[in-house]
Amino acid sequence: MANQQSSNLESSLWNAADVLRGKMDASEYKNYLLGLIFYRFLSIKSLQAFAESTDIQDQDIQMIKDAYEKYLSAEDDTSKFIYNSLLSKVGYYIEPKYLYSNLIAEINSGDFELENLEKALHELEVSTNGQTSQQDFEGLFDDVDLHSNKLGGNLRQRNQVISDTMLALNDIDLLGHNGDVLGDAYEYLIAQFASDSGKKAGEFYTPRQVSDIISQIVTYKRNAGDNQIRTIYDPAVGSGSLLLNVGQHVQDPSLIQYHGQELNTTTYNLARMNLMLHNVSYEDMDLRNGDTLDKDWPVEEPYQFDAVVMNPPYSAHWDNSNERLSDPRFRDYGVLPPKSKADYAFLLHGLYHLKENGTMGIVLPHGVLFRGAKEGKIRQKLIEDNRIDAIIGLPANIFHSTSIPTLIMVLKKDKDNSDIMFIDASREFEKGKNQNNITPDNIAKIVKTYKEHQDVNKYAHVASYDEIKENDFNLNIPRYVDTFEPEPDIDIDEVKNNIKDLDAQIAQVQKDFDAMAADLVETDVKSDDKK
C-alpha cells in the first residue's frame, strides 16, 4: 500500500512540474516547485498541530481550517495562547489568510496576486506581532523568485504561471500520506531534477542505495541501550538524504540530533526542507550554510559525533595555504592535501569530528587509494594510526553527477584489530537506463561481508598491516582482491574436429549451390518480346 501511495504521489508531483518546464532550466524550476510543495506541507502541518492542541483533532480538515481561522483571527487570550503553542510545537506560525488553501481560494475566485504569496512566504520568518520565528526558517524561500522574467514578461503572466503551478500541486492529497512517503517523494523529485539538469546538478543527492550501505555500516552494533547513536554529522550535507537515511536505521530515530554544513545556499535550504518534511523537529537539527574546509565547524559542543557520513565533491579545489598546518584538523599529518584535490581534506575534517567510539563512512574517488606525494603521506599516517577500517569499491555510473567508479571508506578511531577489509563490489549491479543500480541483494552482500570480516573468493579480502606495508601503503583494491577470471583451457583436438565439421558443411553447401545453378535455364528476353 505504501509503495502504491508513493508511486502515485511521485507521478503527481512530476506532472505538476509541466507548468514550469520549458520556461527555465531544471536547476531553476525545481526551486519553485519544491518551495511551493514545502509551503503547502507547512500549511497542512500547521493545521494538524493546531488540531492536536485543541479538542477538534478528530474533525475533518475543513472544520479544522474553519476553527483555525476563527480562533487565530480573534485578538484575545485564546488567540495568543494558540499562537505561542504553535511556535513552541512546530517553530513557526502561518496567518489564516496565508494558508495555502486560502491562497488557492483566491486563485479560484480570480483575486490572487503574487504579492499575497510573497507576504505569505515572508510571514514564516517574522510573525504578526514582530517576533522572529525559529532561525531554521530564515531564508528558506530565497530561491523562489516571484519577480523573475522567466516566469513571464509581465505581472499578469507571472501571476498566471504561479497560479497554475499552485493549482497543480493542490491536486495532490498530502494528507493521505504519512511523512515518510512524502519525504520519499521529495527525494525522488530531487533525483529526477538532478538527472534532468545534468552536469553537477546531482552533487547534492546521494543515491539511496549508497546511503543504505553507509547507514547500515555506521549503525552496526550501535542499536542497543546507551550505545545507540544519538548524533550524526554530515559536513557536506547536500539535500540531507544521507543524514536521514542513517536516522532511519537506528532503533529510536526520535533520539537523533542531525548536524550538517553545506556550501551551496540553495542546497542548504533543500536540506532544511527535507529534514522538516521527514518530521525532524527544528530542535533536533543544527544545519549551517558555510564552507566546511575554509573554517572549521562546529567548534562548540557538540563538536564530535557518534556517526560522521559524507559524500563530498570529488577532487575539489581548496585553499591549502601553509597556515592551515596549525589547524587541529590537519596538524597531526604534517602535510596538507594538494590544492587541486581536497578529498583528504574532507576526510580529515570528518575524522576530527568523530567520537572515539564512532564510525565514519565517506564516498571518495579511487585516486585516494594510490596517489602519492602529500596524499601518500596522509594515507600512510592514517594506516599507521589504525584509522581505516574498510574500503568498499562501488560500481561505475551510479551517481547523477559522475560516471566514474567510487568507493566507500569506513574509518574508526578505536578499532579492535589492525587490518583493513577490502570489498570489491564494482562488478555486481543492475544496469539501468541512465545509471547503474545497486540492488537490495547487492547491498545485503556488501553489508554481510563487512560484518563477517572474512575473505570471500574474488570479492573480499582482510589485509594485515604487514601486507599493506609490503605494498608501500598503496590501498588500490586490485592489489588485495583478485577478481581475475582465467580463460577456459582450449581443447585443440576439439577445435580441429570442429574445423573438419565446418569444412564438410561448407563443401556440402557448395555442392548444393552448384546443383541449383545447373538447373537454371537461360531466357532470351528479346525473343520473348517478339512473340
VEXDREN-2710 file (C-alpha; in Angstrom, 1 decimal):
% VEXDREN-2710
k/r/px/py/pz
1/MET/0.0/0.0/0.0
2/ALA/2.8/2.4/0.9
3/ASN/4.6/1.7/-2.3
4/GLN/1.4/2.4/-4.3
5/GLN/0.9/5.7/-2.4
6/SER/4.5/6.7/-3.0
7/SER/4.2/5.9/-6.7
8/ASN/1.0/7.9/-7.1
9/LEU/2.4/10.8/-5.3
10/GLU/5.7/10.8/-7.2
11/SER/3.8/10.7/-10.5
12/SER/1.5/13.6/-9.5
13/LEU/4.4/15.7/-8.3
14/TRP/6.3/15.2/-11.5
15/ASN/3.3/16.0/-13.6
16/ALA/2.9/19.3/-11.7
17/ALA/6.3/20.3/-13.0
18/ASP/4.9/20.5/-16.5
19/VAL/3.7/24.1/-15.8
20/LEU/7.3/25.3/-15.5
21/ARG/9.1/23.0/-17.9
22/GLY/10.4/24.9/-20.9
23/LYS/10.4/28.3/-19.2
24/MET/13.7/27.7/-17.5
25/ASP/16.4/25.1/-16.7
26/ALA/15.5/22.3/-14.3
27/SER/18.1/23.6/-11.9
28/GLU/15.9/26.7/-11.6
29/TYR/12.3/25.5/-11.8
30/LYS/13.0/22.9/-9.1
31/ASN/13.3/25.9/-6.7
32/TYR/9.8/27.0/-7.4
33/LEU/8.2/23.5/-7.3
34/LEU/10.0/22.3/-4.2
35/GLY/9.5/25.6/-2.4
36/LEU/5.7/25.6/-3.1
37/ILE/5.4/21.9/-2.2
38/PHE/7.1/22.7/1.1
39/TYR/4.9/25.7/1.8
40/ARG/1.8/23.6/1.3
41/PHE/3.3/21.0/3.6
42/LEU/3.9/23.6/6.3
43/SER/0.4/24.9/5.9
44/ILE/-1.1/21.5/6.5
45/LYS/1.3/20.7/9.3
46/SER/0.3/24.0/11.0
47/LEU/-3.4/22.9/10.9
48/GLN/-2.5/19.5/12.3
49/ALA/-0.5/21.0/15.1
50/PHE/-3.5/23.3/15.9
51/ALA/-5.9/20.4/15.9
52/GLU/-3.7/18.4/18.3
53/SER/-3.7/21.4/20.7
54/THR/-7.5/21.6/20.8
55/ASP/-10.4/19.3/21.1
56/ILE/-11.2/19.2/17.4
57/GLN/-8.4/16.9/16.1
58/ASP/-10.9/14.2/15.1
59/GLN/-12.8/16.5/12.8
60/ASP/-12.4/16.8/9.0
61/ILE/-9.9/19.2/7.5
62/GLN/-12.4/21.8/6.6
63/MET/-13.7/22.0/10.2
64/ILE/-10.2/22.2/11.5
65/LYS/-9.4/25.1/9.0
66/ASP/-12.6/26.9/10.0
67/ALA/-11.7/26.7/13.7
68/TYR/-8.1/27.8/12.9
69/GLU/-9.3/30.9/11.2
70/LYS/-11.9/31.6/13.9
71/TYR/-9.5/31.3/16.9
72/LEU/-6.4/32.9/15.3
73/SER/-8.3/35.8/13.7
74/ALA/-9.6/36.9/17.1
75/GLU/-7.4/39.2/19.1
76/ASP/-7.9/37.7/22.6
77/ASP/-6.0/35.5/25.1
78/THR/-7.1/32.3/23.3
79/SER/-5.6/33.5/20.1
80/LYS/-2.3/34.4/21.8
81/PHE/-2.2/31.0/23.6
82/ILE/-2.7/29.1/20.3
83/TYR/-0.1/31.3/18.6
84/ASN/2.5/30.6/21.2
85/SER/1.6/26.9/21.3
86/LEU/2.2/26.7/17.5
87/LEU/5.6/28.5/17.8
88/SER/6.5/26.1/20.6
89/LYS/5.3/22.9/18.8
90/VAL/6.4/23.4/15.2
91/GLY/8.6/26.5/15.4
92/TYR/6.5/28.8/13.1
93/TYR/3.2/30.4/12.6
94/ILE/1.0/31.0/9.5
95/GLU/-1.7/33.6/9.5
96/PRO/-5.1/32.1/8.5
97/LYS/-5.3/34.3/5.3
98/TYR/-1.9/32.9/4.2
99/LEU/-2.7/29.2/4.5
100/TYR/-2.0/27.5/1.2
101/SER/-5.7/26.5/0.9
102/ASN/-6.8/30.1/1.3
103/LEU/-4.4/31.3/-1.4
104/ILE/-5.9/28.6/-3.7
105/ALA/-9.4/30.0/-2.9
106/GLU/-8.1/33.4/-4.1
107/ILE/-6.8/31.8/-7.3
108/ASN/-10.2/30.2/-8.0
109/SER/-12.0/33.4/-7.3
110/GLY/-9.7/35.5/-9.5
111/ASP/-8.4/37.5/-6.6
112/PHE/-4.9/36.1/-6.3
113/GLU/-1.9/38.3/-6.5
114/LEU/1.7/37.4/-6.3
115/GLU/2.2/39.9/-3.6
116/ASN/-0.1/37.8/-1.3
117/LEU/2.2/34.7/-1.8
118/GLU/5.3/36.8/-1.3
119/LYS/3.9/38.1/2.0
120/ALA/2.9/34.5/3.0
121/LEU/6.4/33.3/2.5
122/HIS/7.9/36.2/4.4
123/GLU/5.5/35.7/7.3
124/LEU/7.2/32.4/8.1
125/GLU/10.2/34.4/9.2
126/VAL/8.5/37.2/11.0
127/SER/5.3/36.7/12.9
128/THR/2.4/39.2/13.1
129/ASN/3.5/40.6/16.5
130/GLY/7.0/41.3/15.4
131/GLN/8.6/38.2/17.0
132/THR/11.1/36.3/14.8
133/SER/10.3/32.7/14.1
134/GLN/12.9/30.0/14.7
135/GLN/16.1/30.8/12.7
136/ASP/15.7/27.4/10.9
137/PHE/13.1/29.1/8.7
138/GLU/15.0/32.1/7.7
139/GLY/15.8/32.4/4.0
140/LEU/14.0/29.1/3.2
141/PHE/12.3/30.6/0.2
142/ASP/15.0/32.9/-1.1
143/ASP/15.2/31.0/-4.3
144/VAL/11.5/31.3/-5.1
145/ASP/11.9/34.5/-7.2
146/LEU/8.4/35.6/-7.9
147/HIS/9.7/38.6/-9.9
148/SER/11.8/36.6/-12.4
149/ASN/11.1/37.4/-16.1
150/LYS/11.5/33.7/-16.8
151/LEU/8.0/33.2/-15.2
152/GLY/6.6/35.7/-17.8
153/GLY/7.3/39.1/-19.4
154/ASN/4.7/40.9/-17.2
155/LEU/3.0/40.7/-13.9
156/ARG/-0.2/39.1/-15.3
157/GLN/1.8/36.3/-17.0
158/ARG/3.9/35.6/-13.9
159/ASN/0.7/35.6/-11.8
160/GLN/-0.8/33.0/-14.1
161/VAL/2.2/30.7/-14.1
162/ILE/2.5/30.6/-10.3
163/SER/-1.3/30.2/-10.0
164/ASP/-1.3/27.2/-12.4
165/THR/1.7/25.7/-10.5
166/MET/-0.1/26.0/-7.2
167/LEU/-3.3/24.6/-8.5
168/ALA/-1.4/21.6/-9.9
169/LEU/0.2/21.0/-6.5
170/ASN/-3.1/21.4/-4.7
171/ASP/-4.5/18.3/-6.5
172/ILE/-2.1/16.1/-4.5
173/ASP/-3.5/14.5/-1.4
174/LEU/-0.8/15.2/1.0
175/LEU/-3.0/14.3/4.0
176/GLY/-3.5/10.8/2.6
177/HIS/0.2/10.0/3.0
178/ASN/2.4/9.8/6.1
179/GLY/5.5/11.9/6.5
180/ASP/7.9/9.2/5.3
181/VAL/6.0/8.7/2.0
182/LEU/6.0/12.4/1.4
183/GLY/9.7/12.6/2.2
184/ASP/10.4/9.7/-0.2
185/ALA/8.6/11.5/-2.9
186/TYR/10.6/14.7/-2.2
187/GLU/13.8/12.8/-2.5
188/TYR/12.5/11.2/-5.7
189/LEU/11.9/14.7/-7.2
190/ILE/15.4/15.8/-6.2
191/ALA/16.9/12.8/-8.0
192/GLN/14.7/13.5/-11.1
193/PHE/15.7/17.1/-11.2
194/ALA/19.3/16.2/-10.8
195/SER/19.2/13.8/-13.7
196/ASP/17.2/16.2/-15.9
197/SER/19.5/19.2/-15.4
198/GLY/22.8/17.3/-15.9
199/LYS/26.3/18.3/-15.2
200/LYS/26.9/18.7/-11.4
201/ALA/23.2/19.0/-10.5
202/GLY/23.2/15.7/-8.8
203/GLU/26.0/16.6/-6.4
204/PHE/23.6/17.3/-3.6
205/TYR/21.9/13.9/-3.8
206/THR/23.4/10.6/-2.7
207/PRO/21.6/7.6/-4.3
208/ARG/19.6/5.7/-1.7
209/GLN/21.5/2.5/-2.4
210/VAL/24.8/4.1/-1.4
211/SER/23.1/5.8/1.6
212/ASP/21.8/2.4/2.7
213/ILE/25.2/0.8/2.6
214/ILE/26.8/3.6/4.7
215/SER/23.9/3.7/7.1
216/GLN/23.9/0.0/7.9
217/ILE/27.7/0.1/8.4
218/VAL/27.9/3.2/10.7
219/THR/25.0/1.9/12.8
220/TYR/26.4/-1.6/13.1
221/LYS/26.5/-2.7/16.8
222/ARG/25.1/0.8/17.8
223/ASN/21.4/0.0/18.3
224/ALA/21.2/-1.0/21.9
225/GLY/20.9/0.9/25.2
226/ASP/23.5/3.6/26.0
227/ASN/25.5/2.6/22.9
228/GLN/22.8/3.8/20.5
229/ILE/23.7/6.6/18.1
230/ARG/22.4/10.0/19.3
231/THR/24.3/12.4/17.0
232/ILE/25.0/12.4/13.2
233/TYR/27.1/14.8/11.3
234/ASP/27.5/15.4/7.5
235/PRO/30.0/18.2/6.6
236/ALA/28.8/18.2/3.0
237/VAL/25.2/17.7/3.8
238/GLY/23.6/18.3/0.3
239/SER/19.9/17.6/0.4
240/GLY/20.2/15.9/3.8
241/SER/19.2/12.5/2.4
242/LEU/22.3/10.7/3.8
243/LEU/21.7/12.1/7.3
244/LEU/18.1/11.0/7.2
245/ASN/18.9/7.5/6.0
246/VAL/21.2/7.0/8.9
247/GLY/18.5/8.1/11.2
248/GLN/16.1/5.6/9.8
249/HIS/18.5/2.7/10.6
250/VAL/18.7/3.4/14.4
251/GLN/16.4/1.8/16.9
252/ASP/14.9/5.0/18.1
253/PRO/15.1/7.8/15.4
254/SER/13.3/10.3/17.8
255/LEU/16.5/10.5/19.9
256/ILE/18.7/11.6/16.9
257/GLN/20.2/15.1/16.5
258/TYR/21.2/16.0/13.0
259/HIS/24.1/18.2/12.3
260/GLY/25.4/19.3/8.9
261/GLN/27.0/22.1/6.8
262/GLU/26.5/22.9/3.1
263/LEU/28.3/25.5/1.0
264/ASN/25.6/26.0/-1.7
265/THR/22.8/28.2/-0.2
266/THR/20.1/26.7/-2.4
267/THR/21.1/23.1/-1.5
268/TYR/21.3/24.1/2.2
269/ASN/17.7/25.3/2.0
270/LEU/16.7/22.0/0.4
271/ALA/18.3/20.1/3.3
272/ARG/16.4/22.1/5.9
273/MET/13.1/21.5/4.0
274/ASN/14.0/17.8/3.6
275/LEU/14.6/17.2/7.3
276/MET/11.3/19.0/8.2
277/LEU/9.4/17.0/5.6
278/HIS/10.6/13.9/7.4
279/ASN/9.2/15.3/10.6
280/VAL/12.5/16.2/12.2
281/SER/11.9/18.9/14.8
282/TYR/13.7/22.2/14.4
283/GLU/15.1/21.5/17.9
284/ASP/16.8/18.3/16.6
285/MET/18.6/19.9/13.6
286/ASP/21.6/22.1/13.5
287/LEU/22.4/22.9/9.9
288/ARG/24.8/25.7/8.7
289/ASN/25.4/27.4/5.4
290/GLY/29.1/27.6/5.1
291/ASP/32.4/26.4/3.7
292/THR/33.4/23.2/5.6
293/LEU/37.1/23.4/4.6
294/ASP/37.6/27.2/4.9
295/LYS/36.6/27.4/8.6
296/ASP/36.1/24.6/11.0
297/TRP/32.5/24.0/12.2
298/PRO/31.2/23.1/14.7
299/VAL/33.7/24.4/17.3
300/GLU/31.4/24.3/20.3
301/GLU/29.8/21.3/22.0
302/PRO/28.8/19.0/20.5
303/TYR/31.7/19.1/18.0
304/GLN/32.3/15.3/17.9
305/PHE/29.6/12.9/16.8
306/ASP/28.6/9.2/17.1
307/ALA/28.5/8.9/13.3
308/VAL/30.0/11.0/10.5
309/VAL/28.8/10.5/7.0
310/MET/29.8/12.3/3.8
311/ASN/29.6/12.4/0.0
312/PRO/31.8/15.4/-0.7
313/PRO/32.6/16.9/-4.1
314/TYR/35.3/14.8/-5.7
315/SER/38.8/16.3/-6.2
316/ALA/37.6/19.8/-5.5
317/HIS/39.9/22.8/-5.2
318/TRP/40.6/24.3/-1.8
319/ASP/42.8/26.8/-0.1
320/ASN/45.8/24.8/1.3
321/SER/47.9/27.7/2.4
322/ASN/50.6/26.8/5.0
323/GLU/48.8/28.5/7.9
324/ARG/46.3/25.6/7.8
325/LEU/49.1/23.3/9.1
326/SER/48.3/24.6/12.6
327/ASP/44.6/23.7/12.1
328/PRO/43.8/20.9/14.6
329/ARG/42.0/19.1/11.8
330/PHE/45.2/18.7/9.8
331/ARG/48.2/19.4/12.0
332/ASP/48.9/15.8/13.1
333/TYR/49.6/14.8/9.5
334/GLY/52.5/17.2/8.8
335/VAL/51.3/18.0/5.2
336/LEU/48.1/19.3/3.6
337/PRO/46.2/17.7/0.8
338/PRO/47.1/19.3/-2.6
339/LYS/45.3/22.4/-3.8
340/SER/43.6/20.7/-6.7
341/LYS/42.4/17.6/-4.7
342/ALA/40.5/18.3/-1.4
343/ASP/39.4/14.6/-0.9
344/TYR/41.7/14.0/2.1
345/ALA/40.9/17.5/3.5
346/PHE/37.2/16.5/3.7
347/LEU/38.2/13.1/5.2
348/LEU/40.4/14.6/7.9
349/HIS/37.8/17.1/8.8
350/GLY/35.2/14.4/9.3
351/LEU/37.6/12.2/11.2
352/TYR/38.4/15.1/13.5
353/HIS/34.7/15.4/14.4
354/LEU/34.2/11.7/15.1
355/LYS/33.9/10.4/18.6
356/GLU/36.4/7.8/19.9
357/ASN/33.8/5.0/19.6
358/GLY/32.1/6.4/16.5
359/THR/32.1/5.2/12.9
360/MET/32.6/7.3/9.7
361/GLY/31.6/6.5/6.2
362/ILE/32.8/8.7/3.3
363/VAL/32.4/8.4/-0.5
364/LEU/35.6/9.1/-2.4
365/PRO/37.2/8.6/-5.9
366/HIS/39.7/5.8/-6.2
367/GLY/42.6/8.1/-6.5
368/VAL/42.8/8.5/-2.7
369/LEU/43.9/4.8/-2.5
370/PHE/47.1/5.1/-4.6
371/ARG/48.1/8.7/-5.3
372/GLY/51.5/9.6/-3.9
373/ALA/53.3/12.7/-2.6
374/LYS/51.3/14.5/0.1
375/GLU/48.3/12.3/-0.2
376/GLY/50.5/9.2/0.1
377/LYS/51.9/10.6/3.4
378/ILE/48.5/11.3/4.8
379/ARG/47.3/7.8/3.8
380/GLN/50.3/6.2/5.4
381/LYS/49.7/8.1/8.6
382/LEU/46.0/7.0/8.7
383/ILE/47.1/3.4/8.2
384/GLU/49.8/3.5/10.9
385/ASP/47.4/5.1/13.3
386/ASN/44.9/2.3/12.5
387/ARG/42.1/4.6/11.4
388/ILE/41.0/2.9/8.2
389/ASP/38.5/0.0/8.8
390/ALA/37.3/-0.9/5.4
391/ILE/37.3/0.1/1.7
392/ILE/34.3/-0.9/-0.5
393/GLY/34.6/-0.5/-4.3
394/LEU/31.3/0.5/-5.9
395/PRO/30.1/0.1/-9.5
396/ALA/30.7/2.9/-12.0
397/ASN/27.9/5.2/-13.1
398/ILE/25.7/5.1/-10.0
399/PHE/25.7/8.8/-9.3
400/HIS/23.8/11.6/-11.2
401/SER/26.9/13.9/-11.2
402/THR/29.6/11.5/-12.4
403/SER/30.1/8.2/-14.2
404/ILE/33.4/7.3/-12.5
405/PRO/33.7/4.4/-10.1
406/THR/33.8/5.4/-6.5
407/LEU/34.3/3.8/-3.1
408/ILE/33.2/4.0/0.5
409/MET/35.9/4.3/3.0
410/VAL/35.0/3.3/6.6
411/LEU/37.1/4.9/9.4
412/LYS/37.2/4.4/13.2
413/LYS/39.4/5.8/16.0
414/ASP/39.0/2.8/18.3
415/LYS/39.5/-0.4/16.2
416/ASP/39.8/-3.9/17.8
417/ASN/42.2/-5.0/15.0
418/SER/45.0/-3.7/12.8
419/ASP/43.8/-4.9/9.5
420/ILE/41.8/-3.4/6.7
421/MET/38.8/-5.0/5.0
422/PHE/38.7/-4.7/1.2
423/ILE/35.4/-5.4/-0.7
424/ASP/35.2/-5.2/-4.5
425/ALA/31.5/-4.8/-5.3
426/SER/32.3/-3.0/-8.6
427/ARG/31.0/-5.8/-10.8
428/GLU/27.7/-6.5/-9.0
429/PHE/24.9/-4.2/-10.1
430/GLU/21.8/-4.0/-12.3
431/LYS/22.2/-2.0/-15.5
432/GLY/19.8/0.9/-15.7
433/LYS/18.8/3.3/-18.5
434/ASN/20.7/6.3/-17.2
435/GLN/22.5/5.0/-14.1
436/ASN/23.5/1.6/-12.9
437/ASN/21.7/0.4/-9.8
438/ILE/22.9/-1.5/-6.7
439/THR/20.2/-3.9/-5.9
440/PRO/19.0/-4.9/-2.4
441/ASP/20.7/-8.2/-2.8
442/ASN/24.0/-6.4/-3.8
443/ILE/23.6/-4.2/-0.7
444/ALA/22.9/-7.2/1.6
445/LYS/26.0/-9.0/0.3
446/ILE/28.2/-5.9/0.9
447/VAL/27.0/-5.4/4.5
448/LYS/27.1/-9.1/5.3
449/THR/30.6/-9.4/4.1
450/TYR/31.7/-6.3/6.1
451/LYS/30.1/-7.7/9.3
452/GLU/31.6/-11.2/8.9
453/HIS/35.1/-9.8/8.3
454/GLN/36.4/-12.7/6.3
455/ASP/37.9/-13.4/2.9
456/VAL/35.4/-14.1/0.1
457/ASN/36.9/-15.5/-3.1
458/LYS/37.2/-12.9/-5.8
459/TYR/35.1/-10.5/-3.7
460/ALA/36.7/-9.6/-0.4
461/HIS/40.0/-9.8/1.5
462/VAL/41.1/-8.9/5.0
463/ALA/44.6/-7.5/4.6
464/SER/47.0/-7.3/7.6
465/TYR/49.1/-4.3/8.4
466/ASP/52.2/-6.1/7.2
467/GLU/50.7/-6.9/3.9
468/ILE/49.7/-3.3/3.4
469/LYS/53.1/-2.1/4.4
470/GLU/54.7/-4.5/1.9
471/ASN/52.6/-2.8/-0.8
472/ASP/54.1/0.6/0.3
473/PHE/50.8/1.6/1.9
474/ASN/49.1/1.5/-1.5
475/LEU/45.4/0.6/-1.0
476/ASN/44.4/0.1/-4.6
477/ILE/41.7/-2.6/-4.4
478/PRO/43.1/-5.0/-7.1
479/ARG/46.2/-5.4/-5.1
480/TYR/44.2/-7.2/-2.4
481/VAL/41.1/-8.6/-4.1
482/ASP/42.0/-10.7/-7.2
483/THR/39.0/-10.7/-9.5
484/PHE/40.8/-12.1/-12.5
485/GLU/38.9/-14.8/-14.3
486/PRO/41.2/-17.0/-16.4
487/GLU/40.1/-18.0/-19.8
488/PRO/39.0/-21.7/-20.0
489/ASP/41.5/-24.1/-21.4
490/ILE/41.2/-24.8/-25.1
491/ASP/40.9/-28.4/-26.3
492/ILE/43.0/-28.4/-29.5
493/ASP/41.6/-31.8/-30.7
494/GLU/38.0/-30.5/-30.3
495/VAL/38.9/-27.3/-32.3
496/LYS/40.4/-29.5/-35.1
497/ASN/37.2/-31.6/-35.2
498/ASN/35.0/-28.5/-35.3
499/ILE/37.1/-27.2/-38.2
500/LYS/36.7/-30.5/-40.1
501/ASP/32.9/-30.4/-39.5
502/LEU/32.7/-26.8/-40.8
503/ASP/34.8/-27.7/-43.9
504/ALA/32.4/-30.6/-44.6
505/GLN/29.4/-28.3/-44.2
506/ILE/30.9/-25.7/-46.5
507/ALA/31.6/-28.4/-49.1
508/GLN/28.0/-29.6/-48.9
509/VAL/26.6/-26.1/-49.3
510/GLN/28.9/-25.5/-52.3
511/LYS/27.7/-28.8/-53.9
512/ASP/24.1/-27.9/-53.4
513/PHE/24.6/-24.4/-54.8
514/ASP/26.3/-25.8/-58.0
515/ALA/23.4/-28.2/-58.5
516/MET/20.9/-25.4/-58.3
517/ALA/22.9/-23.3/-60.7
518/ALA/23.0/-26.1/-63.2
519/ASP/19.2/-26.3/-63.2
520/LEU/18.8/-22.7/-64.2
521/VAL/17.5/-22.1/-67.8
522/GLU/18.7/-19.0/-69.7
523/THR/15.8/-17.0/-71.1
524/ASP/16.1/-14.8/-74.2
525/VAL/14.1/-11.7/-73.2
526/LYS/14.3/-10.1/-76.7
527/SER/12.9/-13.2/-78.5
528/ASP/10.1/-13.5/-76.0
529/ASP/9.1/-9.9/-76.7
530/LYS/8.8/-10.6/-80.5
531/LYS/6.4/-13.5/-80.0
END
